[in-house]
Amino acid sequence: MGGRDADEVPPMADSPGAALPVHPDAELADLHRAEFQFIDHVSHEFRTPLTVIKEFVTILRDGLGGPVNDQQRDYLAIIDDRADDLAIMVDDMLDLGKFEAGLLRLWRRKSKVDALFGQVLPALGRKAGIKKVNAAAAIEPGLPDVYCDPDKIARVLVSLGTQAIRRCAEGATVTFWARFTPDDEDVAIGVSSEGAARFAAPGEPGKVVATSDAAPSPNGNRTPKSRHAKSRRRRAPENTMGLGLGLTIAHELVGLHFGRFAVEDESDRGGSFSLTLPVWNPARLLRAHVERLWRKSDAGDRLVLFEVSTRRTIKPQATGVIDEFLQHVLEPDDLVLQVGKHVWLGAIARGDQDVDRSLASLRDAWAEVVHDRSGGLLPRIELRPLGQWKSGTDADRIIERFDSWQAGRADEPGAPTILVVEDDAQMRRGLEIQLAAVGFAVLAAGDGQRAIELAVAHRPDAILMDNYMPVLDGLTALDRLRQRDQTRDIPVIVLSAGLRDEQRALDLGARFFLQKPCDVQTIVAALGEAIELPFAAPK
């Protein structure tokens, strides 16, 4: 995209800052947190006796307290099942409290529908068996991947399935289904029952109740027979109070997934719960996010798009850690999409004073994770602003910027960069040649002061540091690197002839200490471990 749109705001400064912005009404925020802490305490008090009940049910069922006949075994199964129901209610209460306090965190990502049902159908089948209700599954084959937090949506499905089974007469059938809706580009998931199920609120038989705050699909379609009401945060959705906490939290969670949630009652013939999840499509998800933000945000808010990336190849485990971290540190109404093996798109709405602080806090929080993680081995992340737009900007302009960025970005990072700091020119040159032969990109400095300048300018993946050097020795340089936000998380390997330097080097934060003379295989292995890559020196 050549020029900047009229409504686009110049990018923010890319500099460290303070903590995440405080809630504009600090007193209200404190009340919400106090409310959540109370709910968390109550939830804990519930879970302890529940755990004891389930443990002793298991002891009795296994015959450890004496012989158990079939009728007693059935009774124990009922007790165990209802204890599970109570545990679900406690989880729902805790999640609702988190939502109301603004503390609910999701980990939404590309997910498979089959895996979702694989999590929940065994437990729901057991519940149906205890109630003597038939359970059936109708999962359309070949469903596309969806965007969701699998654990949260699994919780929703268990809650909905439990509601349906509980309301069925003995011998009725409950069907768990999923199908693709091509017009909406969504996957619809539901629980339907036949028989004497009653899903609508008391006094409203036959009414279709919809409780989603999500936007309609891009083509404007809505679920047939459903009405969609805009969510009011910290207020239970209408017509669901007779259904318990399960539907209340389901409503909130589905809305945060850009989905639609509906309850349909067909009087004595039964009824159904249904929800939709968006198909994994980053551009469409970004559009849904923008449209949702503009309905909810203040006039002074700005949408900020930014890139999060790693400068080197990382293992899948580290990718998952980064993805989960980003979504837990940001707000539930923010968007994080992993669009490449090592690249994420972030989209947040903030006031003018809060944009820089939010991204700086994100960077600082990750640096702390890298520093505190047992064993290290997590990469540094880079944040790059992609643009800011005023509230109400046409979503097409933002999608155009996204498409432009997508077309120009690289999926794979370049070779990891090593900064070699050594005052002996011949040794420095030898290390450069050997490390380059292995596959590293190499920078070089002859003293500690120059090393700091290069580290700030290039942010290498690791530093191989001698100690005894002119101008500034290696351990002093290490200490100063650790005091700078831009360089404190760069792994440093100290290579020194003085064994007495080892303890001080490690105390200052060096990842490894190697004593000269040291063969290249040991140096390469230490670098590979420091940046979590399986490098090996040539034989």
Secondary structure, DSSP 8 states (H G I E B T S, - for coil): --S--TTEE---------SS---SSHHHHHHHHHHHHHHHHHHHHHHHHHHHHHHHHHHHHTTTTS---HHHHHHHHHHHHHHHHHHHHHHHHHHHHHHHTT------EEE-HHHHHHHHHHHHHHHHHHHT-EEEEEE-TT---EEE-HHHHHHHHHHHHHHHHHTS-TT-EEEEEEEEETTTTEEEEEEEEESS---S-TT-TT-EEE---S---TT----TT-------TTS--TT-GGG-HHHHHHHHHHHHTT--EEEEE-GGGEEEEEEEEEBS-HHHHHHHHHHHHHHHS-TT-EEEEEEEEESS---HHHHHHHHHHHHHHS-TTSEEEEEETTEEEEEEEE-TTTHHHHHHHHHHHHHHHHHHSTT-----EEEEEEEEEETT--HHHHHHHHHHHHHH--SS----EEEEE-S-HHHHHHHHHHHHHHT-EEEEESSHHHHHHHHHHH--SEEEEESS-SSS-HHHHHHHHHHSTTTTTS-EEEEES-GGGHHHHHHTT-SEEEESS--HHHHHHHHHHHTT-------
